[in-house]
Amino acid sequence: MSIEAQLFELREYASREHIKIVKVFTEAKSAKKPGRDQFAKMIEYVETSSEPLGILAWHPDRLARNSVDGGKIIYLVDINKIASLRFPQFWFEPTPQGKFMLQVAFGQSKYFSDNLVENVKRGIRQKIRRGEWLTLAPMGYVNNFKTHNIEPDPVKSRVIKRAFTAYATGKYTLVELADFLADHGVVQKKGTPFAKCSVVKMLTNRAYIGFVKHRGEWHDGTFKPILSPTLFEAVQKILSARRKPRKSKVRHPFPFTQFMTCGECGCAITAQYATNRYGVTYTYYRCTKKNGNCAQPYIQQNLLAEKIQKLLQTVSLPREEIEKMEKQITEWEGESISSRGNVVQNLKTKLSGTKEKLDKLVSLYLDGDIEREIYLERKDLLLR
């Protein structure tokens, strides 16, 4: 709207002042830095013109807010390529005093631009100190314009938590998780499920555990996290394991392995799944037969459990042993209560030590003793 309004006002001004417009250049890029395409074309048009031309603009800061472009305009006035500069709210004459005032206007525009940048940076630094979110709320949060922070969305935050919990089980792929989110109403703007890269970005977003990111660096936030650190780290382990496909080290849920040996050959007992013709899956136990031939057959898990149960029912403890163990359990419970207090104190000491390390790390980085990449890596480890 700003460019459209400027053009309208300038045409009305040209009509009142009887100014003939020979060509219009519309530049949408900021005048803060040199390198604007339309501005370069305008300068080239002025330089190659057979007669001096004038430039009509809304304000000098529309022409330049940097020393390079401002100097170029003043130089073209010096060599009489620009015969006149007209602004609805700024007066200029091609005299030494007029060129001085024009240079002051360009310098003032540059000062305003630079000062605005510093004010914005100062505001961002203060928001980071207060732990406030800096931009538009991520998925699962909403912006609270009263507190200038973010807070969990009543519905989407629960969906995000359920998605993390589902993925932590290891039963979902990225595509299946995207479909899970879509089934619960979390989709892209065009209504389709998220792509795999978007799902990974969501699963690795530390805003869900209360962190704020600025220029590649994470900071502590004061807004309410959606996830617990334990759940977040469980998801990260699954993502890390799936980035480099390798043989899974997760054991199958066979409860009766690793404590039995074969009564005939002495080999270990192993287990496996088998599916019958009706599609029903059973668990069988058998001898590994690593020492050669063994005549022992397979046995189903439910039958093996019955045999173990019958065997355990034949075992009993003397009354004296039971009383002795109950006394020992009471002592252990008392020690457990005491140890929990010690654990809390140790965690507080560790937290205090971590904060001290973090402060020292920041001091080293500010003093220039370590590189930014190493600083970010170690700070990230300490924060987590």
C-alpha positions as CSV (number, residue, x, y, z in Angstrom):
1,M,0.0,0.0,0.0
2,S,2.9,2.4,0.7
3,I,4.3,2.3,-2.8
4,E,0.8,2.7,-4.3
5,A,0.1,5.7,-2.1
6,Q,3.4,7.3,-2.9
7,L,2.8,7.0,-6.6
8,F,-0.7,8.5,-6.3
9,E,0.6,11.5,-4.2
10,L,3.6,12.1,-6.6
11,R,1.3,12.2,-9.7
12,E,-1.0,14.7,-8.0
13,Y,2.1,16.8,-7.0
14,A,3.4,16.6,-10.6
15,S,0.1,17.8,-11.9
16,R,-0.1,20.8,-9.5
17,E,3.5,21.8,-10.3
18,H,3.2,21.1,-14.1
19,I,6.0,18.5,-14.0
20,K,6.3,16.2,-17.0
21,I,7.0,12.6,-16.0
22,V,9.0,10.8,-18.7
23,K,9.5,7.5,-16.9
24,V,8.5,5.8,-13.7
25,F,10.7,3.5,-11.6
26,T,9.2,1.5,-8.8
27,E,11.7,0.0,-6.3
28,A,10.4,-2.4,-3.7
29,K,13.8,-3.3,-2.1
30,S,15.0,-1.4,0.9
31,A,17.3,1.6,0.4
32,K,19.4,0.5,3.4
33,K,22.0,-1.4,1.2
34,P,23.3,-0.7,-2.3
35,G,22.5,-3.1,-5.1
36,R,18.8,-2.3,-5.9
37,D,17.9,-3.3,-9.5
38,Q,15.4,-0.5,-10.3
39,F,17.5,2.1,-8.7
40,A,20.5,1.0,-10.9
41,K,18.3,1.2,-14.0
42,M,17.1,4.7,-13.0
43,I,20.7,5.9,-12.6
44,E,21.7,4.3,-15.9
45,Y,18.7,6.0,-17.6
46,V,19.8,9.4,-16.2
47,E,23.5,8.9,-17.1
48,T,22.7,7.9,-20.7
49,S,20.1,10.6,-21.3
50,S,21.0,13.2,-23.9
51,E,19.8,16.1,-21.7
52,P,19.7,16.7,-17.9
53,L,16.7,15.2,-16.2
54,G,15.1,15.7,-12.8
55,I,14.1,13.1,-10.2
56,L,10.8,13.2,-8.4
57,A,10.5,11.1,-5.2
58,W,8.4,11.1,-2.1
59,H,11.4,11.8,0.2
60,P,15.2,11.7,0.0
61,D,15.2,8.5,2.1
62,R,13.3,6.8,-0.7
63,L,16.3,7.4,-3.0
64,A,19.1,6.4,-0.6
65,R,19.7,5.4,3.0
66,N,23.3,4.3,2.4
67,S,26.4,6.3,1.6
68,V,27.1,4.7,-1.8
69,D,23.7,5.5,-3.4
70,G,23.5,8.9,-1.7
71,G,27.0,9.8,-3.0
72,K,26.0,8.7,-6.5
73,I,22.9,11.0,-6.5
74,I,25.0,14.0,-5.3
75,Y,27.7,13.3,-7.9
76,L,25.2,13.3,-10.8
77,V,23.9,16.7,-9.5
78,D,27.5,17.9,-9.5
79,I,28.1,17.0,-13.2
80,N,24.6,18.3,-14.1
81,K,23.2,15.0,-15.2
82,I,20.5,15.6,-12.6
83,A,19.2,19.1,-13.1
84,S,16.6,19.0,-10.4
85,L,15.4,17.0,-7.4
86,R,11.8,17.5,-6.3
87,F,10.1,16.1,-3.2
88,P,6.6,17.1,-1.9
89,Q,7.8,17.6,1.6
90,F,11.5,18.5,1.1
91,W,13.0,21.6,-0.6
92,F,16.2,21.3,-2.7
93,E,18.2,23.6,-5.0
94,P,21.4,22.5,-7.0
95,T,23.6,24.9,-5.0
96,P,26.4,24.2,-2.6
97,Q,24.1,24.8,0.3
98,G,21.3,22.7,-1.3
99,K,23.7,19.8,-1.9
100,F,25.0,20.1,1.7
101,M,21.4,19.9,2.9
102,L,20.7,16.9,0.6
103,Q,23.7,15.1,2.0
104,V,22.5,15.9,5.6
105,A,19.1,14.4,4.6
106,F,20.8,11.2,3.3
107,G,22.9,11.0,6.4
108,Q,19.9,11.5,8.6
109,S,18.1,8.7,6.8
110,K,21.0,6.4,7.2
111,Y,21.2,7.3,10.9
112,F,17.5,6.6,11.4
113,S,17.9,3.2,9.6
114,D,21.0,2.2,11.7
115,N,19.4,3.4,14.9
116,L,16.2,1.4,14.1
117,V,18.3,-1.8,13.6
118,E,20.1,-1.2,17.0
119,N,16.8,-0.6,18.7
120,V,15.3,-3.8,17.3
121,K,18.4,-5.8,18.3
122,R,18.3,-4.4,21.8
123,G,14.6,-5.4,22.0
124,I,15.4,-8.9,20.8
125,R,18.2,-9.3,23.4
126,Q,15.9,-8.2,26.2
127,K,13.2,-10.7,25.1
128,I,15.8,-13.4,25.1
129,R,16.9,-12.4,28.6
130,R,13.2,-12.7,29.7
131,G,12.9,-16.0,27.9
132,E,10.1,-14.8,25.6
133,W,9.4,-16.2,22.2
134,L,10.6,-13.9,19.4
135,T,8.5,-14.7,16.3
136,L,5.2,-16.4,15.3
137,A,4.3,-19.2,17.6
138,P,5.4,-22.7,16.4
139,M,2.8,-25.4,15.8
140,G,1.2,-26.4,19.0
141,Y,1.5,-22.9,20.6
142,V,-0.4,-19.6,20.2
143,N,0.9,-16.1,20.6
144,N,-0.3,-14.2,23.7
145,F,-0.1,-10.5,22.8
146,K,-0.8,-9.5,26.4
147,T,2.2,-11.3,27.9
148,H,4.3,-10.9,24.6
149,N,5.0,-14.7,24.9
150,I,3.5,-18.0,23.7
151,E,1.4,-20.5,25.4
152,P,0.2,-24.1,24.5
153,D,-2.8,-24.3,22.2
154,P,-5.5,-26.2,24.1
155,V,-6.1,-28.7,21.3
156,K,-3.0,-28.8,19.1
157,S,-0.6,-29.1,22.0
158,R,-2.3,-32.3,23.1
159,V,-2.1,-33.6,19.6
160,I,1.6,-32.8,19.5
161,K,2.2,-34.6,22.8
162,R,0.2,-37.7,21.5
163,A,2.3,-37.7,18.3
164,F,5.6,-37.6,20.3
165,T,4.3,-40.4,22.6
166,A,3.3,-42.5,19.6
167,Y,6.6,-42.1,17.8
168,A,8.5,-42.9,21.0
169,T,7.0,-46.4,20.9
170,G,9.0,-47.0,17.7
171,K,6.0,-48.4,15.9
172,Y,5.4,-45.3,13.6
173,T,7.3,-44.2,10.5
174,L,7.5,-40.5,9.6
175,V,4.8,-41.0,6.9
176,E,2.5,-42.8,9.4
177,L,3.1,-40.0,11.9
178,A,2.1,-37.4,9.3
179,D,-1.1,-39.4,8.7
180,F,-1.7,-39.6,12.5
181,L,-1.4,-35.8,12.7
182,A,-3.7,-35.3,9.7
183,D,-6.3,-37.6,11.3
184,H,-6.3,-35.3,14.3
185,G,-6.6,-32.1,12.2
186,V,-2.9,-31.0,12.1
187,V,-2.2,-30.5,8.4
188,Q,-0.5,-28.1,6.0
189,K,-2.2,-24.9,4.9
190,K,-3.4,-26.6,1.7
191,G,-5.0,-29.4,3.8
192,T,-2.5,-32.2,3.0
193,P,-0.5,-34.2,5.5
194,F,3.0,-32.9,6.4
195,A,6.0,-34.0,4.4
196,K,8.6,-36.1,6.1
197,C,11.1,-33.2,6.5
198,S,8.3,-31.2,8.2
199,V,7.7,-34.1,10.6
200,V,11.4,-34.3,11.4
201,K,11.5,-30.6,12.0
202,M,8.6,-30.9,14.4
203,L,10.1,-33.8,16.2
204,T,13.4,-32.0,16.7
205,N,11.9,-28.6,17.7
206,R,13.2,-27.8,21.2
207,A,10.5,-25.1,21.7
208,Y,8.4,-28.0,22.9
209,I,10.7,-28.4,26.0
210,G,10.9,-24.7,26.7
211,F,13.8,-23.4,24.6
212,V,14.1,-20.3,22.4
213,K,16.2,-20.3,19.3
214,H,17.9,-17.1,17.9
215,R,20.7,-17.1,15.2
216,G,21.3,-20.8,15.6
217,E,21.7,-20.6,19.4
218,W,19.2,-22.0,22.0
219,H,18.2,-20.1,25.1
220,D,16.1,-20.9,28.2
221,G,12.4,-19.9,27.7
222,T,9.9,-18.9,30.3
223,F,6.8,-20.2,28.5
224,K,5.2,-23.5,29.5
225,P,6.7,-26.5,27.7
226,I,4.4,-29.1,26.0
227,L,6.7,-32.1,26.5
228,S,8.8,-33.5,29.2
229,P,12.6,-33.7,28.5
230,T,12.4,-37.5,29.0
231,L,9.8,-38.0,26.2
232,F,11.7,-35.5,23.9
233,E,15.0,-37.3,24.3
234,A,13.4,-40.7,23.7
235,V,12.1,-39.4,20.4
236,Q,15.6,-38.1,19.5
237,K,17.1,-41.5,20.2
238,I,14.7,-43.2,17.8
239,L,15.4,-40.5,15.1
240,S,19.1,-41.0,15.6
241,A,18.9,-44.7,15.3
242,R,16.8,-44.5,12.1
243,R,19.1,-42.0,10.4
244,K,21.8,-44.7,9.9
245,P,20.1,-48.0,9.3
246,R,21.9,-50.7,11.2
247,K,21.1,-54.0,12.8
248,S,18.7,-53.5,15.7
249,K,20.1,-54.3,19.1
250,V,16.6,-54.2,20.7
251,R,15.8,-57.7,22.1
252,H,12.5,-59.4,21.4
253,P,10.1,-59.7,24.3
254,F,11.0,-63.4,25.1
255,P,10.7,-63.6,28.9
256,F,12.0,-67.1,29.5
257,T,15.4,-66.8,27.6
258,Q,18.8,-66.3,29.2
259,F,18.2,-68.2,32.4
260,M,17.6,-71.8,31.1
261,T,19.8,-74.4,29.5
262,C,18.9,-77.6,27.7
263,G,18.7,-80.6,30.1
264,E,20.1,-83.0,27.4
265,C,23.1,-81.1,25.8
266,G,23.6,-78.1,28.1
267,C,23.1,-75.5,25.3
268,A,21.2,-72.3,25.8
269,I,17.5,-72.0,25.2
270,T,16.3,-69.6,22.5
271,A,12.9,-68.5,21.3
272,Q,11.3,-67.6,18.0
273,Y,7.9,-66.7,16.4
274,A,5.9,-69.1,14.2
275,T,2.7,-68.4,12.3
276,N,0.2,-71.2,11.5
277,R,-2.0,-71.4,8.4
278,Y,-4.7,-69.3,10.0
279,G,-2.4,-66.4,10.5
280,V,-2.1,-66.8,14.3
281,T,1.4,-66.1,15.7
282,Y,2.9,-68.2,18.5
283,T,6.1,-68.1,20.5
284,Y,8.1,-71.3,20.7
285,Y,11.2,-72.1,22.8
286,R,13.9,-74.6,21.7
287,C,17.4,-75.7,22.3
288,T,20.0,-73.8,20.2
289,K,21.7,-77.2,19.4
290,K,25.2,-75.6,19.1
291,N,26.9,-78.8,20.5
292,G,25.4,-81.0,17.8
293,N,22.3,-83.1,17.5
294,C,19.7,-82.7,20.3
295,A,16.5,-84.6,20.5
296,Q,14.6,-82.1,22.6
297,P,11.5,-80.7,20.7
298,Y,9.9,-77.2,20.5
299,I,7.6,-76.1,23.2
300,Q,5.0,-73.3,23.1
301,Q,5.4,-70.4,25.5
302,N,2.1,-71.0,27.3
303,L,3.0,-74.6,28.0
304,L,6.4,-73.6,29.2
305,A,4.9,-71.0,31.5
306,E,2.6,-73.7,33.0
307,K,5.6,-76.0,33.7
308,I,7.5,-73.1,35.4
309,Q,4.5,-72.2,37.5
310,K,4.1,-75.8,38.7
311,L,7.8,-76.0,39.5
312,L,7.6,-72.7,41.5
313,Q,4.6,-74.0,43.4
314,T,6.7,-76.8,44.9
315,V,9.1,-74.3,46.4
316,S,8.5,-72.8,49.9
317,L,10.5,-70.8,52.4
318,P,10.8,-71.4,56.1
319,R,9.0,-68.9,58.3
320,E,12.3,-67.7,59.8
321,E,13.6,-66.8,56.3
322,I,10.4,-64.9,55.5
323,E,10.5,-62.8,58.7
324,K,14.2,-62.1,58.0
325,M,13.5,-60.9,54.5
326,E,10.5,-58.7,55.7
327,K,12.9,-57.1,58.2
328,Q,15.4,-56.5,55.5
329,I,12.8,-55.0,53.2
330,T,11.8,-52.6,56.0
331,E,15.4,-51.5,56.3
332,W,15.7,-51.1,52.5
333,E,12.6,-48.9,52.5
334,G,14.1,-46.7,55.2
335,E,17.3,-46.4,53.3
336,S,15.4,-45.6,50.1
337,I,13.7,-42.6,51.8
338,S,17.0,-41.3,52.9
339,S,18.6,-42.0,49.6
340,R,15.9,-40.0,47.7
341,G,16.8,-37.0,49.8
342,N,20.4,-37.5,48.9
343,V,19.5,-37.8,45.2
344,V,17.6,-34.5,45.3
345,Q,20.5,-32.8,46.9
346,N,22.9,-34.3,44.3
347,L,20.7,-33.1,41.5
348,K,20.6,-29.6,42.9
349,T,24.4,-29.6,43.2
350,K,24.7,-30.9,39.6
351,L,22.3,-28.2,38.4
352,S,24.2,-25.5,40.1
353,G,27.5,-26.8,38.6
354,T,25.9,-27.0,35.2
355,K,24.8,-23.3,35.4
356,E,28.3,-22.3,36.5
357,K,29.8,-24.2,33.6
358,L,27.4,-22.4,31.3
359,D,28.3,-19.0,32.6
360,K,32.0,-19.8,32.1
361,L,31.4,-21.0,28.6
362,V,29.6,-17.8,27.7
363,S,32.5,-15.8,29.1
364,L,35.0,-17.7,27.0
365,Y,32.9,-17.1,23.9
366,L,32.6,-13.4,24.6
367,D,36.3,-13.1,25.2
368,G,37.0,-14.8,21.8
369,D,38.8,-17.8,23.3
370,I,36.6,-20.4,21.5
371,E,35.0,-20.6,18.1
372,R,31.3,-20.2,17.7
373,E,30.7,-23.7,16.4
374,I,32.3,-25.2,19.5
375,Y,30.5,-22.8,21.8
376,L,27.1,-23.7,20.3
377,E,27.8,-27.4,20.6
378,R,28.8,-27.3,24.2
379,K,26.1,-24.8,25.2
380,D,23.5,-27.1,23.6
381,L,24.8,-30.0,25.6
382,L,24.7,-28.1,28.9
383,L,21.2,-26.8,28.2
384,R,19.8,-30.2,27.6
